Amino acid sequence: MIRALYSSASAMVAQQQNLDIISNNIANINTVAYKKTRPAFQDALYSAMDARRAAEPVNLQIGNGVRLAATQRHFGQGRLQQTDRPLDFAIDGEGFFVLLRPDGTLCYTRDGSFQISAEQVGGRVVSRLVTPQGEYVLDINGQPMEVYNGREVSVESFNIVTFANPDGLEAIGHNRFVETEASGPAIYSYQATVRQGFLEQSNVDLAEEMAQLILAQRAYQLSSRVLQSADEMERLANNLRE
């Protein structure tokens, strides 16, 4: 009976984590270029209920609940919304903008809401494209992109990259990702299209998230009832009299 308590409790923990993931998706429904995540569950270890000899059929086994194995990010493209702001850019198709962080490392994003930073370089003032956090946007030569005549940017100069396994990217916040061994190295994309005056919206579908929320809530309620039933049966067993 104790096993039933553990199994139902593990299900409640897993569904609580599922609710956390769903709530984060809903919270970011208006975040530019946000990519929704989904939980991946797996069953826990199994226990043998009857040990048998090697020549006999498989041992009787029973599971010990469920656990959250991973969170999977869905990189499907969101809707492109026209802003008419010359420093807004959206990638139409697969790919990421390449950013140079203050510590000299690279990160990647699909959030194309950029700004201008005026800097002194070699005795002249140079306008460069940066993120609101001050990261440089890199061009195809791996150099910070320059802005001419006020806000004139060559969209063909963006360094747009893809990954063999984008699901393997590590999210570091602010719509930023860094490559990992699972994602593989960045690959320059020759087929990417950058649209100026547009921003990519979140790919979160509110109706889908609400449906997932209801399912998670029902699963949590059922697991709590199983736990209560197991606890009641355990109480009855402990109160038995000869």
N, C-alpha and C positions, 0 to 999 in steps of 0.2 A: 504493500500500500504506500510505503514511503516513496517508491519510485514514481507513483502517480503524482504525488505532491511535487517532486522535482521536475517532472516532465511538464506539468501545467504551469509551474512557476517559470520555467525556461521559455515557454510560449508567451507568457505575459511580458517577460523582459524583451523578447524579440519583437512583439507587436508594439511595445512602447518605443523601441528604436525605430520601427517602421513609421510610427506617428511623428517622431522627431524629423525624419527625412521628408515626409509629406508636408509638415508644417514649414520646413525650410524652403521647399519648392514654392509653396503658396506665398511665403513672405517675399520671395524674389520674383514674383510674377511680373513686376514692372522694372526689374533690373536689366539694363541694356546687355544683350547677348548672353544672358544667363542660360546655362544648360542644366536641365532637370536631372535628378538622380533617382535611382531605384534600388531597393535592397535586394540582395541575393541570399536566400536562406539555405541551410543544409541541416540534415538530421545529425544528431549527436551520436556518440558511440553506442554500440549495442552490447547487451549483456546476455550471456548464455544461461538459459533456464534449465537445461538438461545436458550434461556432458555425456557424449557418446563415443564409441570406438571409431577409428578412422574408416572402417568398412561400412559403417552404418550411415543412414541419411544425415543431412546437415543438422547441427545442433539447433534446438529451439532457441530463438533469440528474441529479445524485446528491446525496443529503442529507449533512449533516455532523454527525449525531448528534441529541441531545435535550437539553432544558434544563427546569428547573423554572420555570414561568411564574407561578404564584400558589399560595397556600394558601387553600382554601375552608373556611369554618367552617359547620358544620351546626347550626342553631338549633332542631332538633327537641326537643320537651319530654322531659325525663327523668322517671323514676318519682317520684311524690310519696310521701315516707316520713313517717309520723306520728311526731312527737317528743313531743307534749303539752307542749312548752315554750312559754309564752305569748309569748315574744319571737322565736319562729321563724315565718317567713311564707313562703309559696310562691305563685307566680303560676300559676294554672291556665289555660293558654292562652298566647297571644302577649303580649309586653310586657316592660318592664324597670322596676325601681325607679329613681328619680332620686336621686342623691346630690350633696351640695354638698361639694366638696373644700376643704382648708384655704386654697388659693390663690384661692378664689372661683369656680373653674370647675366645670362640671357633668360628671359621669360617670354611667354606667348599669350596672346589674348585675341578675342574677336570683338572686343569693345573698341570701337573706332571713334570715340568721342575725345578728340585731341585739342590741344591748345598750342600757343606759340610762345617760345622762350627766346628773347633777344639777348645775345651774348657777344662779348668782345673776343674776336679770333684774329690774330695776326694784325692787329691795329684797325680792324674794320668790324662793324656790327653785323652779325649773322643771325637770322631768324631761323630757329629750328623747331621741328614738330615734336611735341612732348605730350605725355599723359598728364592728367590732373595731379598725379603723384610725382611728377618730375622725371619720369623715365623717358629716355630718347626712343623715338620710333626710327628703326633702321631701314635703309634702302637696300637695293639689290647688291650693293657693294659692301654692305656691312657697316656703313657710315650713317651718322645721324642725318635724317632727311632735312633739307633746307627748304624754307618757304620764301618765295620771291614775290615782289610787287604787292606786298601786304599780305595776301592770303592765297597766292597762286601755288598750287601743288600739282606735281605730275603724278597721276594715279598709277602710271606704268612703272614708276620707280619704287613702289612699295616692295619690300622683301616679304613675300607671302610663302609660308612653308606648310607642309603637311607631315603627317606621321603614319607609319605603317599600322600602328595600333594606338589611335588617339585615346582609347579608353584607359590606356596605361599611364596617361599624363597625371601628374600630381597637382591638385589644386592648392594654391597658396593664399587664396583670398583676393579680393578686388578684381575678380574675373581674370586672374592670372594663373598660368599653368607653367610647370617646368617639366622638362623631359626626364624620363627614368629609363632603366634597362628594359622595362616592360613596353614602353612606348616606342623605343627605338630612336635613332637620331632624327633631327629635322631634315626634311627633304624639300628643296625649292620647288614651288609649284609653277608650272608654265601655263596652266589653264585657269588660274584664279582671275576673277573679275572684281575689281574694286569700284564701287559706286560712290561718288562724292555727293554730299548733301543728303545722305541716308544713314540710318542707324538700324542695326538688327535688334529686334525685340526678343524677349525671353521666349523659349520654346515650351513653356509651361502651359498646359491646357487646363483651365480651372475646372471644367466639368469632369475631366479625367481624374484630377486630384481629389475632388469631392467624392467620386465613386470609390477611389482607393481609401479615402478616409473612413467611409462607412464600412467597407470590408474590414479594415484594420480594427475598427471599434467593435464590430460584431465578433471577430476572432478573439479579441481581448476579453469580451464578456463571457464567451463560451469557455475560454481557458480558466477564468476566475470561478465559473460554476463547477468545472471539473475539480478544481482545487478545493472548493467548499465541500463537494460530495466526498472526495477522498478523505478530507479531514473529519467529516461526520462519520464515515465508515470506520476510521481509525479510532474515533472516540467510542463508538459502540463496541468495537472489539476489546478495547481496554477496560470496558465496564462489565464484561461478561463475568458471570459468577458460576461456579461449579454447582 
